[in-house]
């Protein structure tokens, strides 16, 4: 039983990396899909030479899809290590949310796209809240308050 617990602790970091890679490959596939859709709708489109057909609606769709992928990456980076951890899951969720937020902040500074940072922080925060409610000890959970007795 002890070896299984150690193995689960060792799998927390690779599971976060796996979640990040899944989101990266999803974003790459989505980029290819949007570009291919643009090719089908604009037969004369040639990348790099005539980008005008794909700068309008296609660009908005592409950026929206990348925002969705950033949110999916945040959810996976918080959720997968938490599920892999054998105990103290609420602290694992909090620490991987902090690491994910730092990573998203650094990537946003690099690509200068604050929409992706907001999507990642919101989705990761909602996942953290759900996991904290599910796995926190009863004495650390927020109490339900009501105006009625």
Buried (B, 14 or more C-beta within 10 A) or exposed (E): EEEEEEEBBEBBEEBBEBBBEBBEEBBEEBBEEBBEBBBEEBEEBEEEEEEEBBEEEBEEBBBEBBBBBBBBBBBBBBBBBBBBBBEBBBBBBBBBBEBBBEBBEEBBEEEEBEEBBBBBBEBBBBBBEBBBEEBBEEEEEEEEEEEEE
